[in-house]
Amino acid sequence: MSQVKMSLSALVVLLLTGCSFSKNIEIGEQYVANFHLLLSKGQIDEIMLGTSAEWTEQHTKAAHNLLINVQSFFGFVISSEQVDWGAKSSFGGKSTVTLIQDTTFENGSAKETFVLEIVEGTALLYSYNIKLAPEILKLYQSSRARET
């Protein structure tokens, strides 16, 4: 009988965690859509307001410059498709969502990785990475070389 109770308890935990994960993924997807809207408008300061404490402490100036460069080089976001995701939760109430996007900008395309900390139903940017296609990277590097 105790084995049945343990199995039922494990099932309940699994179901609750699955619901939490799907809700957190949804929150993350909304964050990415808003991030792209703000990026397209050049509202980098607004993006920076939605970052985690760890991100803000460690990366403020470099992240700000990265986002300015992404926006100025790529232009508007035309479309973005989620190609992978991950979610994890800890017992301290901290949840993390990773979303990987294939994003098409006005002037090229890239693969973006967003790591988001979900706190009380709000997504905060914990990490952002953009991987450029080789031909776009060459164009970007040559445009940067001309500026200096």
Secondary structure, DSSP 8 states (H G I E B T S, - for coil): -HHHHHHHHHHHHHHHHHHHHHHHHHHHHHHHHHHHHHHHTT-HHHHHHTB-HHHHHHHHHHHHHHHHHHHHHH-SEEEEEEEEEEEEE-TTS-EEEEEEEEEEETTEEEEEEEEEEEETTEEEEEEEEEEE-HHHHHHHHHHHHHH-
